[in-house]
């Protein structure tokens, strides 16, 4: 998956996260939640590009890296991500399905 850009915020996808998204999408499809998954993922990426700091709930800081870790949910997905203090960067750490 290629990095997403918009509104000055850069949201890169690592290969690990892209593989995770693919696997979760397959699981969602198998359980009949494929469309909800796709909608949630799209909404999350839009919010991460536009207003990552107000989208999720702050969890903890990584002061040496100048990052704040957040978690956000759009049913049926939860995303964990980091936002750089000074640069327009968002790093997606992981996705998971809601239990």
N, C-alpha and C positions, 0 to 999 in steps of 0.2 A: 504494500500500500504506500502511496506517495504521501509526503508531508502535506498538510493542509495549511493554507494561508488565507488571511482575511483580517481586515481592520487592524493591521499592524501586529497581530499576534501570530506567532509561528507555533504550530502544534505538530511536532514530528511523531511519526509512528515507527518504532523499532520493529525489526523482523519478529521478535518475540511477541510483541503486542499484536502485530498483524496476524500472526498464527493463532494467538489467543482469541482474537475477534472471529476469525474464520471458524475455529472449533466451537465457540459459543453460538455462533450463527447456525451451525449444523445441528447443535443440540436444540436450539430454539425451533428450528424447522421441524425436527422430529417430534417435538412436543406440541406443535401447532401454534407456536408463538413467533414464527419467523417474521411476519409483518410488523408486529409490535417491537421486536428486536431492531429491525431496520429503521423504524421511525425513531425509536429511542436513541440509537447510535447517531443518526443524522442530527437530532435535536442537541445531543451532547456536544458534538463537534462544532455546531454553530455557536453554542453558548461558550465553549472553551475559546473559540476565536474572538468572540465579541466581548465577553465579560467574565473571564475565568475566576477572578477574585470574588465576585458576588454570586457566582453560580453555586459553588460548593461550600461546605462547612470546613473551616480551618481545623486541622488535626494537630500539627506540630511544625516547628521550624527546624531547618538545617542551616544554622547561622553561617558556618564556614563556606557553604556553597551559595548562600544568599537565596535560599529557596524556602517557600512555605508549602507544606503538603496539605492538600484538600481532598475531600471525598464528596461526591454528589451522586444523586440517583434520579433516574427517569425510568419508571417501570417499563420493562423488567430488568434493567441494567443498573449497575453501580460502577462508577469509575473512581480510581484513585489517581491523583495527578499532582504535579509540582508546578509552581509559578515562580519565575525568577523575580527578585526584588527590583532589579534595575533594567533588565532587558525585556523586550516583548516576546518572551519564550514560555511555552507551556510544555511540560514533559508528561506524557501519559505513562503512568506506572503500571496500571493493570485495569482490566475490566472483570466483572463477575456478574453472574445472574443473581437476582434477589432470591432469597430462600422462601 
